């Protein structure tokens, strides 16, 4: 689904959009075929979420947002099966575009924890326990 070069990943939930209040966003999240190819080559263990049209599962299990040093790019953190998945969303001129997608390590999560905003306090407690263990 999507146009010739982009694939519809899913629809962003209201809780995610709520944390981007001052940014005009559309709900549909797309990815280019080139990025799908890169993710499939670099992170084949997680590429099935895109290739089997299951990315909405990641969106529905998104628990937090991390700020990124580049304007217009946001990192979102999802938790599925006791693993944390980090994916990026960039604001393109006309639509939202997915970028990186990978399972994170504790080291990467510690970097992200400096600017993380949780969508619920329970997620924050679970995250802190995971980082400390």
C-alpha positions as CSV (number, residue, x, y, z in Angstrom):
1,X,0.0,0.0,0.0
2,X,1.2,3.5,-0.6
3,X,2.6,5.2,-3.7
4,X,5.3,3.7,-6.0
5,X,8.2,4.4,-3.7
6,X,6.6,4.4,-0.2
7,X,4.9,1.8,1.9
8,X,2.3,2.6,4.6
9,X,3.6,1.3,7.9
10,X,0.6,2.2,10.1
11,X,-1.4,4.9,11.8
12,X,0.0,6.8,14.7
13,X,-2.0,6.6,17.9
14,X,-3.5,9.6,19.7
15,X,-1.2,9.2,22.6
16,X,1.9,9.5,20.3
17,X,0.4,12.5,18.5
18,X,-0.4,14.1,21.9
19,X,3.3,14.3,22.7
20,X,3.9,16.2,19.4
21,X,1.4,18.9,20.2
22,X,3.1,21.9,18.5
23,X,4.1,20.0,15.4
24,X,1.6,19.6,12.6
25,X,1.6,15.8,12.0
26,X,-0.5,13.5,9.9
27,X,-1.5,10.2,11.3
28,X,-0.1,8.0,8.5
29,X,3.5,6.7,8.8
30,X,5.2,5.7,5.6
31,X,8.7,4.3,4.8
32,X,10.5,4.3,1.5
33,X,11.4,1.1,-0.3
34,X,15.1,1.9,-0.1
35,X,14.9,2.2,3.8
36,X,13.1,-1.1,3.9
37,X,15.9,-2.7,2.0
38,X,18.5,-1.1,4.3
39,X,16.7,-2.3,7.4
40,X,16.3,-5.8,6.0
41,X,20.0,-6.0,5.3
42,X,21.2,-4.4,8.5
43,X,18.6,-5.7,11.0
44,X,17.0,-8.9,9.5
45,X,15.8,-10.0,13.0
46,X,13.3,-7.1,13.1
47,X,12.5,-6.5,9.4
48,X,9.5,-8.9,9.6
49,X,7.5,-6.1,11.2
50,X,7.7,-4.2,8.0
51,X,7.7,-7.0,5.4
52,X,4.8,-8.8,7.0
53,X,2.8,-5.6,7.6
54,X,3.0,-5.8,11.4
55,X,4.4,-2.4,12.1
56,X,1.1,-1.3,13.7
57,X,2.0,-3.6,16.6
58,X,5.1,-1.5,17.3
59,X,3.2,1.7,17.1
60,X,0.5,0.4,19.5
61,X,3.2,-0.7,22.0
62,X,5.1,2.6,21.9
63,X,5.9,3.8,25.4
64,X,8.2,6.8,25.1
65,X,9.8,9.5,23.0
66,X,13.5,10.4,23.0
67,X,14.7,13.6,21.5
68,X,17.2,13.4,18.7
69,X,19.9,16.0,18.0
70,X,18.6,16.8,14.5
71,X,15.5,18.9,14.1
72,X,12.5,17.2,12.6
73,X,13.6,13.7,13.6
74,X,12.1,11.9,16.7
75,X,13.0,8.6,18.2
76,X,10.2,6.5,19.7
77,X,10.6,3.6,22.0
78,X,8.4,0.5,21.9
79,X,8.4,-2.5,24.2
80,X,7.4,-5.9,22.7
81,X,8.1,-9.3,24.4
82,X,10.4,-7.7,27.0
83,X,12.6,-6.2,24.3
84,X,12.9,-2.5,23.5
85,X,12.6,-1.4,19.9
86,X,13.8,2.1,18.9
87,X,12.5,3.6,15.7
88,X,12.7,7.0,14.2
89,X,10.1,9.2,12.6
90,X,11.1,12.2,10.5
91,X,8.8,14.9,9.3
92,X,9.0,15.1,5.6
93,X,7.4,17.9,3.6
94,X,4.1,16.1,3.1
95,X,4.1,13.0,5.2
96,X,5.7,11.2,8.2
97,X,8.5,8.9,7.3
98,X,9.9,6.0,9.2
99,X,13.6,5.7,9.5
100,X,15.7,3.5,11.7
101,X,14.3,0.4,13.4
102,X,16.2,-1.9,15.6
103,X,16.3,-3.7,19.0
104,X,18.2,-1.6,21.4
105,X,20.9,-2.5,23.9
106,X,21.1,-1.2,27.5
107,X,23.9,1.1,26.4
108,X,21.8,2.8,23.8
109,X,18.9,3.1,26.2
110,X,21.1,4.8,28.7
111,X,21.9,7.5,26.1
112,X,18.3,7.8,25.3
113,X,17.3,8.1,29.0
114,X,18.7,11.7,29.2
115,X,15.9,13.1,27.0
116,X,13.2,10.5,27.3
117,X,9.5,11.3,27.9
118,X,7.3,8.5,28.9
119,X,3.7,8.2,28.0
120,X,2.8,6.6,31.3
121,X,4.5,6.5,34.7
122,X,4.3,2.6,34.8
123,X,6.5,2.5,31.7
124,X,9.0,4.7,33.3
125,X,9.3,2.4,36.4
126,X,9.7,-0.7,34.2
127,X,12.3,1.1,32.1
128,X,14.3,2.1,35.2
129,X,14.2,-1.5,36.5
130,X,15.4,-2.8,33.2
131,X,18.3,-0.3,33.0
132,X,19.5,-1.1,36.6
133,X,19.4,-4.9,36.2
